[in-house]
Amino acid sequence: MPIAISRLPALCAALAAGALLLSGCAQRPLNLPSGADAYAIFPPGTAQPPLQDYLIGPSDTISVTVFNEPDFSSPTLRVDVGGNINIALVGRVHAAGKSTDQLGREVGDALRSGGYLVNPRVTVNLVEAVSQRVTVDGEVVQPGIYPLTGPTTLLDAIAMSRGTTRTARVTEVAVFRVINGEQRAAKFDLAAIRRGEAPNPVLQGNDVVVVGFNRLSGFWRDFLQSAPVFALFLRPFG
């Protein structure tokens, strides 16, 4: 559709304002803690991160094995939306928020106190983890929310989102995390991590990764412009 001549000045002004806003986002650096300060709160990954640190959540699938007692064992148990599972004879057991070791001890105690077994040996394993998710936004090919199916590093999350775009500012990648009810953030150099010159931090459920600035969604662009980003690492924000 052709644009009326009388509307051109207003249209140009709107385009200029939008370009200025995006330019400011692209040029403004992420003034967040980095280097050793960043890794103090977002520890680097290891070759074999401990799965026992994973906390079971709703919709996860676990297995419960009672040694030499197949009637009490279940190869697949789906945690319901309330965070519960059902064990033969024991009944409902709350599993959400517990590690596999913790849940195994509780099931064993329930079997023992109920008089079903004298000294049960219970092992709980994580079959499928879907309750823990990470959000990846910003300059990645496919922004979205991705399940953490096990120990996941920053590079893993970037790979799940199909990598960074050609215009991504990979030296400025922010990770946001809620710790003890407070929102925290730190900046990482993705390029240095890829070269092996910096550690690869391990992510947790509900972490948010924001890559670069050039084409951030409106929410993150507005947030980073209005928030005192230099203090995000030090104190909570709303």
C-alpha positions as CSV (number, residue, x, y, z in Angstrom):
1,M,0.0,0.0,0.0
2,P,1.4,3.5,-0.9
3,I,2.1,5.9,2.0
4,A,0.5,9.3,1.9
5,I,3.0,12.2,1.6
6,S,1.5,13.9,4.6
7,R,2.2,10.9,6.8
8,L,5.9,10.6,5.8
9,P,7.3,13.0,8.5
10,A,5.5,11.2,11.3
11,L,6.5,7.8,9.9
12,C,10.2,8.8,9.6
13,A,10.2,10.2,13.2
14,A,8.7,6.9,14.5
15,L,11.3,4.8,12.6
16,A,14.1,7.1,13.9
17,A,12.9,6.8,17.4
18,G,12.8,3.0,17.1
19,A,16.2,2.8,15.6
20,L,17.6,5.0,18.4
21,L,16.1,2.7,21.0
22,L,17.6,-0.4,19.4
23,S,20.9,1.3,18.9
24,G,21.1,2.3,22.5
25,C,20.4,-1.4,23.5
26,A,23.0,-2.6,21.1
27,Q,25.7,-0.2,22.3
28,R,25.0,-0.2,26.0
29,P,27.3,-2.8,27.7
30,L,26.0,-5.3,30.3
31,N,27.4,-3.8,33.5
32,L,27.1,-7.0,35.5
33,P,29.6,-8.8,37.7
34,S,31.9,-11.0,35.6
35,G,35.0,-13.1,35.9
36,A,35.7,-14.5,39.4
37,D,32.7,-12.7,40.8
38,A,30.3,-14.3,38.3
39,Y,31.6,-17.8,38.9
40,A,31.3,-17.4,42.6
41,I,27.5,-17.6,42.2
42,F,27.3,-19.6,39.0
43,P,29.9,-22.4,39.5
44,P,31.6,-23.9,36.4
45,G,30.7,-27.3,35.1
46,T,32.6,-30.5,35.7
47,A,33.2,-33.6,33.6
48,Q,30.5,-35.5,35.6
49,P,28.2,-33.2,37.5
50,P,26.5,-34.9,40.5
51,L,23.0,-36.0,39.6
52,Q,22.2,-36.5,43.3
53,D,21.9,-32.7,43.5
54,Y,18.9,-32.7,41.2
55,L,15.6,-32.1,42.9
56,I,12.6,-34.1,41.7
57,G,9.7,-32.1,40.4
58,P,6.2,-32.5,39.0
59,S,6.0,-34.5,35.7
60,D,9.4,-36.1,36.2
61,T,9.6,-39.8,35.8
62,I,11.5,-41.9,38.4
63,S,12.1,-45.6,39.1
64,V,11.9,-47.1,42.6
65,T,13.7,-50.4,43.2
66,V,13.5,-52.4,46.4
67,F,16.3,-55.0,46.5
68,N,14.9,-58.5,46.0
69,E,11.3,-57.2,46.4
70,P,9.8,-56.8,42.8
71,D,6.3,-56.3,44.3
72,F,7.4,-53.1,45.9
73,S,9.5,-51.9,42.9
74,S,8.3,-49.7,40.0
75,P,10.4,-49.2,36.9
76,T,8.5,-46.0,35.9
77,L,6.6,-43.7,38.2
78,R,5.4,-40.3,37.0
79,V,5.4,-37.5,39.6
80,D,1.9,-35.9,39.5
81,V,1.2,-32.2,39.4
82,G,1.0,-32.1,43.1
83,G,4.5,-33.6,43.4
84,N,3.4,-37.0,44.6
85,I,3.9,-40.6,43.6
86,N,2.1,-43.8,44.7
87,I,4.1,-46.7,46.1
88,A,2.5,-50.2,46.4
89,L,1.0,-50.7,49.9
90,V,2.7,-47.5,51.2
91,G,0.4,-45.2,49.3
92,R,1.0,-41.6,48.4
93,V,4.5,-40.2,49.0
94,H,5.5,-36.6,48.3
95,A,8.5,-36.6,46.0
96,A,8.9,-33.0,44.7
97,G,11.7,-31.0,46.1
98,K,13.7,-34.0,47.2
99,S,16.8,-35.7,45.8
100,T,16.7,-39.3,44.7
101,D,18.7,-40.3,47.8
102,Q,16.3,-38.5,50.1
103,L,13.2,-40.0,48.5
104,G,14.8,-43.5,48.7
105,R,15.4,-43.1,52.4
106,E,11.8,-42.0,53.0
107,V,10.3,-44.9,51.0
108,G,12.5,-47.3,53.0
109,D,11.4,-45.8,56.3
110,A,7.8,-46.1,55.2
111,L,8.2,-49.7,54.3
112,R,9.9,-50.4,57.6
113,S,7.5,-48.5,59.8
114,G,4.5,-50.0,58.0
115,G,5.8,-53.5,58.9
116,Y,6.1,-54.6,55.3
117,L,9.9,-55.2,55.3
118,V,12.5,-55.5,58.0
119,N,15.4,-53.8,56.3
120,P,14.5,-52.6,52.9
121,R,17.2,-51.4,50.5
122,V,15.6,-48.8,48.3
123,T,17.1,-47.1,45.3
124,V,15.5,-44.2,43.4
125,N,16.7,-43.2,40.0
126,L,15.8,-40.3,37.7
127,V,14.4,-41.7,34.4
128,E,13.2,-38.5,32.8
129,A,13.6,-35.0,34.1
130,V,11.2,-32.4,32.7
131,S,10.2,-30.3,35.7
132,Q,13.4,-28.2,35.5
133,R,13.6,-25.7,32.7
134,V,15.8,-22.9,31.5
135,T,14.8,-19.9,29.4
136,V,17.1,-18.8,26.6
137,D,16.4,-15.3,25.1
138,G,18.2,-12.7,23.1
139,E,20.5,-13.3,20.2
140,V,20.0,-17.0,19.7
141,V,18.5,-18.8,16.7
142,Q,15.6,-20.3,18.5
143,P,14.7,-18.5,21.8
144,G,12.5,-20.5,24.1
145,I,12.0,-22.5,27.3
146,Y,13.9,-25.8,27.3
147,P,13.8,-28.7,29.8
148,L,16.9,-29.6,31.8
149,T,17.1,-33.4,31.4
150,G,20.2,-33.6,33.5
151,P,23.2,-31.5,34.4
152,T,23.2,-28.6,31.9
153,T,25.9,-26.0,31.3
154,L,25.6,-22.6,29.7
155,L,27.0,-24.0,26.4
156,D,24.4,-26.8,26.6
157,A,21.6,-24.2,26.8
158,I,23.0,-22.3,23.9
159,A,23.2,-25.5,21.8
160,M,19.5,-26.3,22.7
161,S,18.5,-22.9,21.3
162,R,20.4,-23.8,18.0
163,G,23.3,-21.5,18.8
164,T,23.8,-17.8,18.6
165,T,23.0,-15.5,15.7
166,R,25.6,-13.9,13.5
167,T,25.0,-10.6,15.2
168,A,25.1,-11.9,18.7
169,R,27.3,-10.1,21.3
170,V,28.8,-13.3,22.7
171,T,31.1,-11.6,25.0
172,E,28.0,-10.3,27.0
173,V,25.8,-13.2,28.1
174,A,23.7,-12.6,31.2
175,V,22.4,-15.4,33.4
176,F,19.6,-14.6,35.9
177,R,18.9,-16.8,38.9
178,V,16.7,-16.6,42.0
179,I,18.7,-17.5,45.1
180,N,17.1,-17.5,48.5
181,G,14.2,-15.5,47.1
182,E,16.4,-12.9,45.6
183,Q,17.0,-12.4,41.9
184,R,20.7,-12.3,40.9
185,A,22.6,-11.9,37.7
186,A,26.1,-12.1,36.3
187,K,27.8,-11.7,32.9
188,F,29.8,-14.4,31.0
189,D,32.0,-14.3,28.0
190,L,30.6,-17.1,25.8
191,A,33.5,-16.7,23.3
192,A,36.1,-17.3,26.0
193,I,34.1,-20.3,27.3
194,R,34.0,-21.8,23.8
195,R,37.8,-21.4,23.4
196,G,38.4,-23.1,26.7
197,E,39.7,-19.9,28.3
198,A,36.9,-19.6,30.9
199,P,34.9,-22.1,32.9
200,N,31.5,-23.3,31.7
201,P,28.9,-22.5,34.4
202,V,26.3,-25.1,35.3
203,L,22.7,-23.9,35.0
204,Q,19.8,-24.6,37.4
205,G,16.1,-24.9,36.9
206,N,14.3,-21.6,36.2
207,D,17.6,-19.8,35.2
208,V,17.2,-17.3,32.4
209,V,20.0,-16.8,29.8
210,V,20.0,-13.6,27.8
211,V,22.5,-13.6,24.9
212,G,23.7,-10.2,23.7
213,F,21.5,-7.1,23.3
214,N,21.0,-6.4,19.6
215,R,17.5,-8.0,19.3
216,L,16.3,-8.6,22.8
217,S,12.6,-9.1,23.3
218,G,10.7,-6.1,24.6
219,F,10.5,-7.4,28.1
220,W,14.3,-7.9,28.6
221,R,15.1,-4.7,26.7
222,D,12.8,-2.6,28.9
223,F,14.0,-4.4,32.0
224,L,17.7,-3.9,31.4
225,Q,17.2,-0.3,30.5
226,S,15.2,0.5,33.7
227,A,16.9,-1.8,36.2
228,P,20.1,-0.8,38.1
229,V,22.0,-3.6,36.4
230,F,25.2,-2.8,38.2
231,A,23.5,-3.9,41.4
232,L,21.6,-6.9,40.3
233,F,24.3,-9.2,41.6
234,L,24.4,-7.6,45.0
235,R,20.7,-7.1,45.9
236,P,17.2,-8.2,44.9
237,F,15.0,-6.5,42.5
238,G,11.3,-6.7,41.7
